[in-house]
Amino acid sequence: MRKRFRSILLALLLIALLAACGGAQNVPAAEPAGGQPAEAPAENGNPAEAGGTDTADNFRIGIVTGSFSQSEDDRRGADAFLEKYGKDRVTLAIYPDNFTEELEITIQTIVNLADDPDIKAIIVNQAVDGTAEAFRRIKEKRPDILCIAGEAYEDLSDISPVADLVVCSDFVARGYLMIRTAHELGCDTFVHISFPRHLSYETVSRQVAIMKAACEEFGMKFAMETAPDPTTEVGVPGAQAYILEHVPEWVETYGANSAYFCTNDAHTEPLIKSLMECGGYFIEADLPSPLMGYPGALDLDLAEETGDFEKINARVEAAVVERGGAGRFGTWTCSYGYTCSAGLAEHARNVILGKSELTSIDDLAGAYGVFSPGAEWNGSRYMDAGTGERLDNAILIYQDTYIFGDPGYYMGTTKVEVPERYFTIG
């Protein structure tokens, strides 16, 4: 029914070691906070000192992400891939922070990469609004280019026909598993924090329905709270200030045994910071990573640990325990955003070189494994809740949930069989 895979395979061990030696773990500093202007030309970096490029590589791969300030993990993953293969084989670009208001600039930022005749694949992570239209325009003039979407904002039924591959975090399975995990940790209430734009997305609205159903199954209360959209006039500072102000009220209302989840990256840091002080649980971020919200919330400088997730997790865990958060805060031990940017590019490269099949979950796992050594992944093909049809080119994936503690522990979520009925909840 669901296809399980592990990223740590004997055949991949050598690849992972070579990637680490070749610089994938030594990510250069990204652009200053605030990001590069959307109109700026695509940027290149310095070639890796080791690892080099295959002599058969006569093509380039383009990676489009959000800015460092909005999507740090996504950006660092793109930098890691560039560090591994060098400026002659990789082109990076950034879409606007306010992509909803600058839709045409977002589209054109993606489409412009196709003007380079050497570009053979374009990865967009996160695939924000406008990505489907950008892919449509690219395919009209360059059908030879592989168009790959990571973490699509637009409905999968809209973007999958114009993309060659779409890979998202498993909003279906995770909708059930986060509730199950909260229940196992002793929570009696689950609080979902979002705003109208996100709730209009199929992936978010469907996950809400699944979470509600799971709460009923486990005898928990499900609550929803609204916070400002950071892409509106309030910006990131206003949205974060709102979270800081209201978390104490929410914990007082819902109790210390309440768990919280937000759908926006910018909300994550203030949510973790406030819950650390006020009580409550945080199972994992929308796009989980030990770098998602934790460094800022815990005042950690992780510059020396950049790219080394074993060391990053150790630093974060120690800080969580010191602040009294043991057993209440969780993550994925390897960044999803980081792995998605770098892993999808690695997968595209393997496909172009004839080493992998585009829609093979095992081959995708192998590419992800290069940039997430030690992580266990589970995945399946997306199923349309209305028709029951699975899309061959739309893959949903997730990692095991790790709870920080002394010692910390994995919840074993990748081994849990999600009841079939949750895949048909619309």
Sequence and secondary structure as in RCSB ss.txt:
>XXXX:A:sequence
MRKRFRSILLALLLIALLAACGGAQNVPAAEPAGGQPAEAPAENGNPAEAGGTDTADNFRIGIVTGSFSQSEDDR
RGADAFLEKYGKDRVTLAIYPDNFTEELEITIQTIVNLADDPDIKAIIVNQAVDGTAEAFRRIKEKRPDILCIAG
EAYEDLSDISPVADLVVCSDFVARGYLMIRTAHELGCDTFVHISFPRHLSYETVSRQVAIMKAACEEFGMKFAME
TAPDPTTEVGVPGAQAYILEHVPEWVETYGANSAYFCTNDAHTEPLIKSLMECGGYFIEADLPSPLMGYPGALDL
DLAEETGDFEKINARVEAAVVERGGAGRFGTWTCSYGYTCSAGLAEHARNVILGKSELTSIDDLAGAYGVFSPGA
EWNGSRYMDAGTGERLDNAILIYQDTYIFGDPGYYMGTTKVEVPERYFTIG
>XXXX:A:secstr
  EE  S  HHHHHHHHHHHHTTTTS      TT   TTS  B     SSS   TT   EEEEEE  TTT HHHH
HHHHHHHHHH TTTEEEEE  TTTTT HHHHHHHHHGGGGSTTEEEEEEEEE TTHHHHHHHHHHH TTSEEEEE
EESS HHHHTTT SEEEEE HHHHHHHHHHHHHHTT  EEEEEE HHHHTSHHHHHHHHHHHHHHHHTT EEEEE
E   TTSTTHHHHHHHHHHHHHHHHHHHH TTEEEEES HHHHHHHHHHHHHH  EE   SS  TTSSHHHHTT 
  GGGTT HHHHHHHHHHHHHHTT TTTBEE SS HHHHHHHHHHHHHHHHHTTSS TT HHHHHHHHHHHSTT 
 EEEEEEE TTT  EEEEEEEEEE  EE  TT EE  GGG    GGGGG  
